[in-house]
Amino acid sequence: MPNSVEIIEVSPRDGIQNEQKLLSLETKLELIHRAVEAGATRIEVTSFVNPKRVPQMAEADEICAALPRDTGCRYIGLALNKRGFERASNAGLDEVNFVVVATDTFSEKNQGTDTDTGIRMFKDLMQAAPASVSAGVTIAAAFGCPFEGEVSVDRLMHAVRGCMESNPFELALADTIGVATPVDIAERIGAVRAEYPDVPLRLHLHNTRNTGLANAWAGVQAGVAALDSSFGGVGGCPFAPAATGNIPTEDLVYMLERAGIDTGVNLHKAINAAEFLQDALGKTVPGMVMKAGVFPQGATA
């Protein structure tokens, strides 16, 4: 097992993008501030998408302009197309995360293109990307599709190979609709590792069917370097039916730290951030450790 695992906080993007209640710019920036205070070293702060389709992301440029600097934290913007990638590249962010969907049907609904067109788009964008921005890629629906059903390893690897031709600095596999099991994680991470042993791997896991933390553990065992999570376990995809919930950051921190794996995230501050987001959304969020508390009681993080 590794000595440490990197956690990428995604609540300011994936966490709130599907919420009906629109959060103010000030609330979003406070959430990012709390993530920094909790010890997050990478935060996915927004996505550069059509605000008519995803209203929560309407203030992407304003958020980037107001981010706290000199914190040691790297800020990430998500992009689904050329315009979004260019906006993210020019917003002063440290990283741009481009999405390619493993299945044609979901890709059409999510981005208006099929998978191969998405791969070609990523290649073109990488050739023109500024050297100041690190560009990575996420393969969405890497474990299952809400429209086409099962996604084979061969289909996943087709998307992976196409994207890896552009040498992204990081490759992420996303269980967009939360259907994976630990066996699936081990199988697919193994398939990627067999062909690309040196690329940093990241997992984006949804807890839709309550397998998220088990899958995170399987990913760590398989050699994944980084895991996405969201304060309180909030999240969901606007274009994937019933794709609810990320793994809760505070639950993930509790599991890893108690197992002797360093995350660099302060558990108490993560719980406080989850409580802040719960209050801002005005509803109970899925996280469990924020309800049960740390163990033993009074333990420091």
KEBA-577727 format. One record per residue (C-alpha): residue in one letter; chain; x negated, y negated, z negated. Coordinates in Angstrom, 3 decimals. Example, Ala and Ser with C-alpha at 12.3 -4.5 7.8 and 13.67 -1.06 7.14 Angstrom:
REM residues 2
<r type="a" mol="A" px="-12.300" py="4.500" pz="-7.800"/>
<r type="s" mol="A" px="-13.670" py="1.060" pz="-7.140"/>
//
This chain:
REM residues 301
<r type="m" mol="A" px="0.000" py="0.000" pz="0.000"/>
<r type="p" mol="A" px="-1.220" py="-3.548" pz="0.666"/>
<r type="n" mol="A" px="-2.260" py="-5.910" pz="-2.103"/>
<r type="s" mol="A" px="-0.045" py="-8.669" pz="-0.713"/>
<r type="v" mol="A" px="2.824" py="-9.295" pz="1.709"/>
<r type="e" mol="A" px="3.757" py="-12.622" pz="3.259"/>
<r type="i" mol="A" px="7.348" py="-13.796" pz="2.894"/>
<r type="i" mol="A" px="8.835" py="-16.170" pz="5.460"/>
<r type="e" mol="A" px="11.733" py="-18.173" pz="4.021"/>
<r type="v" mol="A" px="14.494" py="-18.443" pz="6.648"/>
<r type="s" mol="A" px="17.409" py="-19.872" pz="4.648"/>
<r type="p" mol="A" px="17.155" py="-23.348" pz="6.255"/>
<r type="r" mol="A" px="17.670" py="-21.720" pz="9.667"/>
<r type="d" mol="A" px="19.166" py="-18.234" pz="9.730"/>
<r type="g" mol="A" px="20.536" py="-18.616" pz="6.223"/>
<r type="i" mol="A" px="22.916" py="-21.477" pz="6.983"/>
<r type="q" mol="A" px="23.405" py="-21.307" pz="10.757"/>
<r type="n" mol="A" px="26.597" py="-19.254" pz="10.540"/>
<r type="e" mol="A" px="28.148" py="-21.088" pz="7.567"/>
<r type="q" mol="A" px="31.429" py="-22.930" pz="8.024"/>
<r type="k" mol="A" px="30.495" py="-25.624" pz="5.519"/>
<r type="l" mol="A" px="28.113" py="-28.090" pz="7.135"/>
<r type="l" mol="A" px="25.265" py="-29.088" pz="4.858"/>
<r type="s" mol="A" px="23.939" py="-32.639" pz="4.878"/>
<r type="l" mol="A" px="20.461" py="-33.504" pz="6.103"/>
<r type="e" mol="A" px="19.502" py="-34.324" pz="2.507"/>
<r type="t" mol="A" px="20.671" py="-30.901" pz="1.297"/>
<r type="k" mol="A" px="18.725" py="-29.097" pz="4.015"/>
<r type="l" mol="A" px="15.575" py="-31.029" pz="3.158"/>
<r type="e" mol="A" px="16.059" py="-30.303" pz="-0.547"/>
<r type="l" mol="A" px="16.354" py="-26.596" pz="0.282"/>
<r type="i" mol="A" px="13.074" py="-26.762" pz="2.199"/>
<r type="h" mol="A" px="11.463" py="-28.671" pz="-0.674"/>
<r type="r" mol="A" px="12.578" py="-25.972" pz="-3.118"/>
<r type="a" mol="A" px="11.112" py="-23.287" pz="-0.857"/>
<r type="v" mol="A" px="7.783" py="-25.102" pz="-0.853"/>
<r type="e" mol="A" px="7.949" py="-25.503" pz="-4.640"/>
<r type="a" mol="A" px="8.650" py="-21.788" pz="-5.010"/>
<r type="g" mol="A" px="5.424" py="-20.981" pz="-3.193"/>
<r type="a" mol="A" px="6.579" py="-20.231" pz="0.352"/>
<r type="t" mol="A" px="3.680" py="-20.615" pz="2.767"/>
<r type="r" mol="A" px="5.804" py="-20.282" pz="5.918"/>
<r type="i" mol="A" px="9.347" py="-21.588" pz="6.330"/>
<r type="e" mol="A" px="11.628" py="-21.339" pz="9.352"/>
<r type="v" mol="A" px="13.128" py="-24.802" pz="9.014"/>
<r type="t" mol="A" px="15.529" py="-25.040" pz="11.981"/>
<r type="s" mol="A" px="16.400" py="-23.870" pz="15.483"/>
<r type="f" mol="A" px="16.492" py="-25.970" pz="18.633"/>
<r type="v" mol="A" px="19.827" py="-24.915" pz="20.049"/>
<r type="n" mol="A" px="22.986" py="-26.515" pz="21.394"/>
<r type="p" mol="A" px="24.632" py="-28.227" pz="18.371"/>
<r type="k" mol="A" px="28.059" py="-27.640" pz="19.903"/>
<r type="r" mol="A" px="27.457" py="-23.891" pz="19.621"/>
<r type="v" mol="A" px="25.597" py="-23.977" pz="16.298"/>
<r type="p" mol="A" px="26.674" py="-27.141" pz="14.426"/>
<r type="q" mol="A" px="24.493" py="-26.453" pz="11.378"/>
<r type="m" mol="A" px="21.390" py="-26.961" pz="13.532"/>
<r type="a" mol="A" px="22.466" py="-30.361" pz="14.862"/>
<r type="e" mol="A" px="19.755" py="-32.304" pz="12.994"/>
<r type="a" mol="A" px="16.720" py="-30.289" pz="14.072"/>
<r type="d" mol="A" px="14.620" py="-33.269" pz="15.151"/>
<r type="e" mol="A" px="15.496" py="-35.297" pz="12.053"/>
<r type="i" mol="A" px="14.545" py="-32.392" pz="9.793"/>
<r type="c" mol="A" px="11.165" py="-31.988" pz="11.469"/>
<r type="a" mol="A" px="10.446" py="-35.711" pz="11.182"/>
<r type="a" mol="A" px="11.174" py="-35.669" pz="7.446"/>
<r type="l" mol="A" px="9.308" py="-32.494" pz="6.425"/>
<r type="p" mol="A" px="6.944" py="-32.794" pz="3.465"/>
<r type="r" mol="A" px="3.378" py="-32.604" pz="4.752"/>
<r type="d" mol="A" px="0.070" py="-31.709" pz="3.121"/>
<r type="t" mol="A" px="1.764" py="-28.892" pz="1.233"/>
<r type="g" mol="A" px="-0.224" py="-26.024" pz="2.719"/>
<r type="c" mol="A" px="3.039" py="-24.681" pz="4.139"/>
<r type="r" mol="A" px="3.481" py="-23.844" pz="7.825"/>
<r type="y" mol="A" px="6.786" py="-24.857" pz="9.386"/>
<r type="i" mol="A" px="8.482" py="-22.795" pz="12.090"/>
<r type="g" mol="A" px="11.136" py="-23.711" pz="14.652"/>
<r type="l" mol="A" px="13.224" py="-21.161" pz="16.540"/>
<r type="a" mol="A" px="13.831" py="-21.485" pz="20.283"/>
<r type="l" mol="A" px="16.069" py="-19.551" pz="22.680"/>
<r type="n" mol="A" px="15.302" py="-21.257" pz="25.991"/>
<r type="k" mol="A" px="12.914" py="-23.609" pz="27.792"/>
<r type="r" mol="A" px="14.442" py="-26.823" pz="26.473"/>
<r type="g" mol="A" px="14.469" py="-25.528" pz="22.917"/>
<r type="f" mol="A" px="10.862" py="-24.339" pz="23.174"/>
<r type="e" mol="A" px="9.732" py="-27.714" pz="24.496"/>
<r type="r" mol="A" px="11.621" py="-29.595" pz="21.780"/>
<r type="a" mol="A" px="10.134" py="-27.375" pz="19.089"/>
<r type="s" mol="A" px="6.626" py="-27.757" pz="20.553"/>
<r type="n" mol="A" px="6.936" py="-31.546" pz="20.443"/>
<r type="a" mol="A" px="8.465" py="-31.766" pz="16.956"/>
<r type="g" mol="A" px="5.246" py="-31.577" pz="14.974"/>
<r type="l" mol="A" px="5.819" py="-28.013" pz="13.806"/>
<r type="d" mol="A" px="3.092" py="-25.461" pz="13.197"/>
<r type="e" mol="A" px="4.812" py="-22.559" pz="14.936"/>
<r type="v" mol="A" px="7.466" py="-21.884" pz="17.539"/>
<r type="n" mol="A" px="9.302" py="-18.571" pz="17.376"/>
<r type="f" mol="A" px="10.864" py="-17.592" pz="20.713"/>
<r type="v" mol="A" px="13.596" py="-14.952" pz="20.898"/>
<r type="v" mol="A" px="13.893" py="-12.198" pz="23.486"/>
<r type="v" mol="A" px="16.842" py="-9.833" pz="23.073"/>
<r type="a" mol="A" px="16.290" py="-6.123" pz="23.721"/>
<r type="t" mol="A" px="19.676" py="-5.586" pz="25.431"/>
<r type="d" mol="A" px="21.117" py="-7.385" pz="28.436"/>
<r type="t" mol="A" px="24.665" py="-7.844" pz="27.095"/>
<r type="f" mol="A" px="23.610" py="-9.438" pz="23.827"/>
<r type="s" mol="A" px="20.953" py="-11.479" pz="25.616"/>
<r type="e" mol="A" px="23.607" py="-12.923" pz="27.938"/>
<r type="k" mol="A" px="25.827" py="-13.861" pz="24.990"/>
<r type="n" mol="A" px="22.949" py="-15.220" pz="22.907"/>
<r type="q" mol="A" px="20.912" py="-17.013" pz="25.557"/>
<r type="g" mol="A" px="22.701" py="-16.770" pz="28.902"/>
<r type="t" mol="A" px="20.049" py="-14.520" pz="30.470"/>
<r type="d" mol="A" px="19.272" py="-10.833" pz="30.698"/>
<r type="t" mol="A" px="16.291" py="-9.301" pz="28.909"/>
<r type="d" mol="A" px="13.851" py="-9.395" pz="31.821"/>
<r type="t" mol="A" px="14.661" py="-13.045" pz="32.513"/>
<r type="g" mol="A" px="14.001" py="-13.796" pz="28.855"/>
<r type="i" mol="A" px="10.623" py="-12.067" pz="29.088"/>
<r type="r" mol="A" px="9.687" py="-14.059" pz="32.203"/>
<r type="m" mol="A" px="10.811" py="-17.271" pz="30.521"/>
<r type="f" mol="A" px="8.612" py="-16.516" pz="27.513"/>
<r type="k" mol="A" px="5.644" py="-15.879" pz="29.808"/>
<r type="d" mol="A" px="6.133" py="-19.205" pz="31.607"/>
<r type="l" mol="A" px="6.521" py="-21.086" pz="28.340"/>
<r type="m" mol="A" px="3.413" py="-19.523" pz="26.835"/>
<r type="q" mol="A" px="1.341" py="-20.645" pz="29.812"/>
<r type="a" mol="A" px="2.470" py="-24.233" pz="29.256"/>
<r type="a" mol="A" px="2.495" py="-24.234" pz="25.443"/>
<r type="p" mol="A" px="0.322" py="-26.837" pz="23.696"/>
<r type="a" mol="A" px="-2.738" py="-25.459" pz="21.944"/>
<r type="s" mol="A" px="-1.676" py="-27.165" pz="18.707"/>
<r type="v" mol="A" px="1.328" py="-24.856" pz="18.267"/>
<r type="s" mol="A" px="1.178" py="-21.138" pz="17.475"/>
<r type="a" mol="A" px="3.813" py="-19.304" pz="19.495"/>
<r type="g" mol="A" px="5.272" py="-16.000" pz="18.384"/>
<r type="v" mol="A" px="8.136" py="-13.888" pz="19.642"/>
<r type="t" mol="A" px="11.000" py="-12.033" pz="17.994"/>
<r type="i" mol="A" px="12.622" py="-9.070" pz="19.699"/>
<r type="a" mol="A" px="16.270" py="-9.332" pz="18.634"/>
<r type="a" mol="A" px="18.595" py="-6.308" pz="18.488"/>
<r type="a" mol="A" px="15.478" py="-4.158" pz="18.161"/>
<r type="f" mol="A" px="17.367" py="-1.470" pz="16.227"/>
<r type="g" mol="A" px="20.904" py="-1.712" pz="17.585"/>
<r type="c" mol="A" px="23.194" py="-3.914" pz="19.647"/>
<r type="p" mol="A" px="26.728" py="-5.068" pz="18.727"/>
<r type="f" mol="A" px="27.814" py="-4.661" pz="22.349"/>
<r type="e" mol="A" px="25.763" py="-1.786" pz="23.818"/>
<r type="g" mol="A" px="25.346" py="0.301" pz="20.666"/>
<r type="e" mol="A" px="22.172" py="2.317" pz="20.184"/>
<r type="v" mol="A" px="18.921" py="0.796" pz="21.419"/>
<r type="s" mol="A" px="16.354" py="3.416" pz="22.360"/>
<r type="v" mol="A" px="12.695" py="3.168" pz="21.463"/>
<r type="d" mol="A" px="11.955" py="3.105" pz="25.201"/>
<r type="r" mol="A" px="14.225" py="0.085" pz="25.658"/>
<r type="l" mol="A" px="12.606" py="-1.679" pz="22.714"/>
<r type="m" mol="A" px="9.113" py="-0.976" pz="24.012"/>
<r type="h" mol="A" px="10.077" py="-2.326" pz="27.437"/>
<r type="a" mol="A" px="10.780" py="-5.675" pz="25.784"/>
<r type="v" mol="A" px="7.696" py="-5.448" pz="23.569"/>
<r type="r" mol="A" px="5.361" py="-4.711" pz="26.490"/>
<r type="g" mol="A" px="6.782" py="-7.552" pz="28.526"/>
<r type="c" mol="A" px="6.321" py="-10.035" pz="25.705"/>
<r type="m" mol="A" px="2.886" py="-8.794" pz="24.701"/>
<r type="e" mol="A" px="1.565" py="-9.628" pz="28.170"/>
<r type="s" mol="A" px="1.716" py="-13.254" pz="26.992"/>
<r type="n" mol="A" px="-0.398" py="-12.598" pz="23.859"/>
<r type="p" mol="A" px="1.873" py="-14.036" pz="21.139"/>
<r type="f" mol="A" px="0.067" py="-14.640" pz="17.871"/>
<r type="e" mol="A" px="2.737" py="-12.581" pz="16.070"/>
<r type="l" mol="A" px="5.404" py="-10.062" pz="17.050"/>
<r type="a" mol="A" px="8.618" py="-9.724" pz="15.054"/>
<r type="l" mol="A" px="11.269" py="-7.009" pz="15.290"/>
<r type="a" mol="A" px="14.750" py="-8.077" pz="14.221"/>
<r type="d" mol="A" px="17.486" py="-5.828" pz="12.888"/>
<r type="t" mol="A" px="19.972" py="-8.464" pz="13.972"/>
<r type="i" mol="A" px="23.107" py="-6.547" pz="12.984"/>
<r type="g" mol="A" px="21.713" py="-4.598" pz="10.023"/>
<r type="v" mol="A" px="21.969" py="-1.038" pz="11.350"/>
<r type="a" mol="A" px="18.438" py="0.262" pz="10.755"/>
<r type="t" mol="A" px="17.349" py="2.846" pz="8.201"/>
<r type="p" mol="A" px="13.833" py="3.384" pz="6.810"/>
<r type="v" mol="A" px="13.317" py="6.184" pz="9.342"/>
<r type="d" mol="A" px="14.072" py="3.748" pz="12.178"/>
<r type="i" mol="A" px="11.654" py="1.201" pz="10.737"/>
<r type="a" mol="A" px="8.827" py="3.722" pz="10.506"/>
<r type="e" mol="A" px="9.515" py="5.077" pz="14.000"/>
<r type="r" mol="A" px="9.590" py="1.694" pz="15.754"/>
<r type="i" mol="A" px="6.765" py="0.069" pz="13.868"/>
<r type="g" mol="A" px="4.757" py="3.203" pz="14.644"/>
<r type="a" mol="A" px="5.571" py="2.940" pz="18.348"/>
<r type="v" mol="A" px="4.436" py="-0.685" pz="18.447"/>
<r type="r" mol="A" px="1.312" py="0.029" pz="16.393"/>
<r type="a" mol="A" px="0.338" py="2.899" pz="18.719"/>
<r type="e" mol="A" px="0.063" py="0.501" pz="21.676"/>
<r type="y" mol="A" px="-0.791" py="-2.765" pz="19.917"/>
<r type="p" mol="A" px="-2.727" py="-1.907" pz="16.759"/>
<r type="d" mol="A" px="-4.027" py="-5.424" pz="16.152"/>
<r type="v" mol="A" px="-0.974" py="-7.652" pz="16.603"/>
<r type="p" mol="A" px="0.410" py="-9.073" pz="13.331"/>
<r type="l" mol="A" px="3.867" py="-7.575" pz="12.783"/>
<r type="r" mol="A" px="6.839" py="-9.231" pz="11.113"/>
<r type="l" mol="A" px="10.280" py="-7.855" pz="10.271"/>
<r type="h" mol="A" px="13.548" py="-9.803" pz="10.267"/>
<r type="l" mol="A" px="16.058" py="-7.642" pz="8.411"/>
<r type="h" mol="A" px="19.747" py="-8.113" pz="7.817"/>
<r type="n" mol="A" px="21.408" py="-6.434" pz="4.865"/>
<r type="t" mol="A" px="24.749" py="-5.937" pz="6.607"/>
<r type="r" mol="A" px="24.977" py="-2.283" pz="5.594"/>
<r type="n" mol="A" px="22.966" py="-2.571" pz="2.365"/>
<r type="t" mol="A" px="19.765" py="-1.046" pz="3.778"/>
<r type="g" mol="A" px="17.736" py="-4.249" pz="3.954"/>
<r type="l" mol="A" px="15.462" py="-3.808" pz="0.936"/>
<r type="a" mol="A" px="14.893" py="-0.125" pz="1.697"/>
<r type="n" mol="A" px="13.923" py="-1.142" pz="5.222"/>
<r type="a" mol="A" px="11.613" py="-3.846" pz="3.903"/>
<r type="w" mol="A" px="9.831" py="-1.256" pz="1.760"/>
<r type="a" mol="A" px="9.526" py="1.067" pz="4.756"/>
<r type="g" mol="A" px="8.076" py="-1.817" pz="6.744"/>
<r type="v" mol="A" px="5.449" py="-2.508" pz="4.090"/>
<r type="q" mol="A" px="4.515" py="1.173" pz="4.081"/>
<r type="a" mol="A" px="4.238" py="1.085" pz="7.877"/>
<r type="g" mol="A" px="1.829" py="-1.855" pz="7.800"/>
<r type="v" mol="A" px="4.067" py="-4.852" pz="8.430"/>
<r type="a" mol="A" px="2.259" py="-8.045" pz="7.460"/>
<r type="a" mol="A" px="5.244" py="-10.363" pz="6.940"/>
<r type="l" mol="A" px="8.916" py="-10.148" pz="6.000"/>
<r type="d" mol="A" px="11.720" py="-12.654" pz="6.592"/>
<r type="s" mol="A" px="14.164" py="-13.330" pz="3.779"/>
<r type="s" mol="A" px="16.664" py="-15.944" pz="2.678"/>
<r type="f" mol="A" px="17.468" py="-17.418" pz="-0.726"/>
<r type="g" mol="A" px="20.574" py="-15.729" pz="-2.077"/>
<r type="g" mol="A" px="20.737" py="-13.362" pz="0.899"/>
<r type="v" mol="A" px="22.741" py="-15.823" pz="2.986"/>
<r type="g" mol="A" px="22.703" py="-15.631" pz="6.759"/>
<r type="g" mol="A" px="24.197" py="-14.296" pz="9.938"/>
<r type="c" mol="A" px="24.145" py="-14.641" pz="13.712"/>
<r type="p" mol="A" px="26.888" py="-16.721" pz="15.401"/>
<r type="f" mol="A" px="26.757" py="-14.521" pz="18.503"/>
<r type="a" mol="A" px="26.711" py="-11.083" pz="16.857"/>
<r type="p" mol="A" px="29.988" py="-9.937" pz="15.269"/>
<r type="a" mol="A" px="29.667" py="-9.107" pz="11.540"/>
<r type="a" mol="A" px="25.898" py="-9.695" pz="11.446"/>
<r type="t" mol="A" px="26.028" py="-10.860" pz="7.871"/>
<r type="g" mol="A" px="23.324" py="-11.490" pz="5.349"/>
<r type="n" mol="A" px="19.532" py="-11.502" pz="5.232"/>
<r type="i" mol="A" px="17.659" py="-9.749" pz="2.460"/>
<r type="p" mol="A" px="17.596" py="-12.096" pz="-0.565"/>
<r type="t" mol="A" px="14.212" py="-13.693" pz="-1.131"/>
<r type="e" mol="A" px="14.414" py="-13.376" pz="-4.901"/>
<r type="d" mol="A" px="15.407" py="-9.685" pz="-4.686"/>
<r type="l" mol="A" px="12.525" py="-9.009" pz="-2.294"/>
<r type="v" mol="A" px="10.055" py="-10.863" pz="-4.540"/>
<r type="y" mol="A" px="11.249" py="-8.911" pz="-7.577"/>
<r type="m" mol="A" px="10.839" py="-5.558" pz="-5.804"/>
<r type="l" mol="A" px="7.401" py="-6.278" pz="-4.368"/>
<r type="e" mol="A" px="5.906" py="-7.999" pz="-7.396"/>
<r type="r" mol="A" px="7.156" py="-5.310" pz="-9.794"/>
<r type="a" mol="A" px="5.523" py="-2.759" pz="-7.477"/>
<r type="g" mol="A" px="2.216" py="-4.606" pz="-7.795"/>
<r type="i" mol="A" px="2.321" py="-6.335" pz="-4.397"/>
<r type="d" mol="A" px="1.604" py="-10.062" pz="-4.482"/>
<r type="t" mol="A" px="3.941" py="-12.414" pz="-2.573"/>
<r type="g" mol="A" px="2.740" py="-15.785" pz="-3.808"/>
<r type="v" mol="A" px="6.374" py="-16.730" pz="-4.526"/>
<r type="n" mol="A" px="7.484" py="-17.729" pz="-8.009"/>
<r type="l" mol="A" px="10.495" py="-15.576" pz="-8.852"/>
<r type="h" mol="A" px="12.115" py="-18.052" pz="-11.252"/>
<r type="k" mol="A" px="11.861" py="-20.882" pz="-8.739"/>
<r type="a" mol="A" px="13.236" py="-18.631" pz="-6.017"/>
<r type="i" mol="A" px="16.224" py="-17.844" pz="-8.228"/>
<r type="n" mol="A" px="16.728" py="-21.559" pz="-8.863"/>
<r type="a" mol="A" px="16.654" py="-22.225" pz="-5.123"/>
<r type="a" mol="A" px="19.214" py="-19.486" pz="-4.535"/>
<r type="e" mol="A" px="21.474" py="-21.035" pz="-7.182"/>
<r type="f" mol="A" px="21.047" py="-24.456" pz="-5.544"/>
<r type="l" mol="A" px="22.075" py="-23.039" pz="-2.163"/>
<r type="q" mol="A" px="25.027" py="-21.207" pz="-3.703"/>
<r type="d" mol="A" px="26.264" py="-24.457" pz="-5.226"/>
<r type="a" mol="A" px="25.735" py="-26.330" pz="-1.949"/>
<r type="l" mol="A" px="27.755" py="-23.771" pz="0.008"/>
<r type="g" mol="A" px="30.456" py="-23.629" pz="-2.645"/>
<r type="k" mol="A" px="30.702" py="-19.854" pz="-2.677"/>
<r type="t" mol="A" px="29.124" py="-16.802" pz="-4.276"/>
<r type="v" mol="A" px="26.115" py="-15.559" pz="-2.316"/>
<r type="p" mol="A" px="25.019" py="-11.896" pz="-2.092"/>
<r type="g" mol="A" px="21.742" py="-12.013" pz="-4.076"/>
<r type="m" mol="A" px="21.601" py="-9.640" pz="-7.043"/>
<r type="v" mol="A" px="18.567" py="-10.684" pz="-9.093"/>
<r type="m" mol="A" px="19.940" py="-14.214" pz="-9.443"/>
<r type="k" mol="A" px="22.955" py="-12.644" pz="-11.179"/>
<r type="a" mol="A" px="21.181" py="-9.974" pz="-13.231"/>
<r type="g" mol="A" px="18.091" py="-11.978" pz="-14.138"/>
<r type="v" mol="A" px="14.454" py="-10.922" pz="-14.367"/>
<r type="f" mol="A" px="13.287" py="-7.870" pz="-16.305"/>
<r type="p" mol="A" px="12.184" py="-7.779" pz="-19.005"/>
<r type="q" mol="A" px="14.131" py="-10.806" pz="-20.156"/>
<r type="g" mol="A" px="11.872" py="-13.808" pz="-20.559"/>
<r type="a" mol="A" px="9.253" py="-12.428" pz="-18.165"/>
<r type="t" mol="A" px="7.241" py="-15.022" pz="-16.300"/>
<r type="a" mol="A" px="6.788" py="-15.014" pz="-12.548"/>
//
